[in-house]
Amino acid sequence: MKTLARLVLGLVIFDAAVTAPTLESINYDSETYDATLEDLDNFYNYENIPVDRVEFEIATVMPSGNRELFTPPPRPEEAQEEEEEEESTPRLIDGSSLQEPEFTGVLGPHTNEDFPTCLLCTCISTTVYCDDHELDAIPPLPKNTAYFYSRFNRIKKINKNDFASLSDLRRIDLTSNLISEIDEDAFRKLPQLRELVLRDNKIRQLPELPTTLTFIDISNNRLGRKGIKQEAFKDMYDLHHLYLTDNNLDHIPLPLPENLRALHLQNNNILEMHEDTFCNVKNVTYIRKALEDIRLDGNPINLSKTPQAYMCLPRLPIGSLV
């Protein structure tokens, strides 16, 4: 049986070998490759290949380093919009665009020169420093301002709305400006104002002041005889320091608050003093313990002529005794 199977298999193999086509030898002579460019074009001509015999190969091809990618040119409307945008966008020195602040109001309101106040001045927490900036007006201040310094500038007037809505403002210092006029309501509506410094200006008339003040310095101005209203300091129960030197005053402004500690009136034109200027003549036991610092030097007054005026004071005023 095995012998018969081997015989059949041998006949099949022999029949396949006989029916196979004869292979011709191929000569790889160099002349076979002598082709022109026109022949090469014919080799790669795919236009005449039937569609049903075309084979497609799908692959991802990365662009070569020196190949330029085609970008469609912008339409005329888009080009014009880009040019207008570039012209309207301010540029810095390095050519970059000036970015708007992420949060509006971080640097405070803008001044008349269109600068944010906290860029023109220095803002630290609730304090604003505008010293020596050649300002001619009070700049708009952040609403949370508590302490404002604008010394050594050229401010000439304090307007009604300069400090409007600043309910937290506690100290104003406008030393060494050119202030000659203050609106009557400039300070009246400041409920937290404690300290007011207006020395070295040209003020002729004090406006109405808030009764919350504890410290007032209006030295070296031009108040004269009528620059201070009657009883201007009467209701300032917490007023501790009142400085009115170099103002050409001819009298001591009365009445003075009970808790006043220091009264400076040097270099004025005060000629006389009454016995009840500081003391209560109806109560001989009255003692004014708080008022320890009175300066009257530089005035044409002889303090020795009114000894009863100092009986209630812990210390004698400083001034001429001749």
C-alpha angles and dihedrals in degrees: 000000000000089000092055092051092051091051094052092048091051092052092052092051092048092050092051091051093051096049096048116106119255113254116229120217115250120221112216094199118161089242089069089067097047096111131150127230090255089058090050090054089054090050091058098040106125098169094093097049112110114247094235090059098048116110119206125208117200117205142143114252120198115216115251120247095252097042115108116221116228114245119184113238116252119261116254092251092053093047091052092049091051091051092050091048092051092049093049095047112086115228131214124227092269091052097254122131120261107244122216116238113270093229119039116227097024091123094041130247122327123262126224088272088058092249122130109252092235090053094050093040132027118263119193113176104304096343123097120197116195099158120154099359098128090245117172095192140028107274120229107272131212111260093243094056111137102166123036125186121182104157128160097022135119101254111151104178140028109215130207095253100040091100099021117143093010095128093163097053110127106163134032120185117182099159118165104012131124097256112158101152133046124183113241092239098041095109105013097093098050104108097184101042110133107158129040121182117182101150124148099029137109100257115156100173131034116218124220109294129210115257091229093079119122099172128038126176116176097151123153100025134116105258096136121167100328102030095099121058120231113273089004093154100032099107097039095107094170097047108128105165128037118177117185103153123151098017103119091244116170097195143031110257108243147240101034122205115261095235095051111134104177130032116180116188102154122154098017132120101256110153106175146018132204127224092245095048091103105000138057107245091193092059114050092184093058113120123189100208099171100057102080102141118061119159119192099150114132093038126112092240128118107218092193091070095068107041092154090064092070102042093104096046124099089220136024118250119257111246146093118321094187 
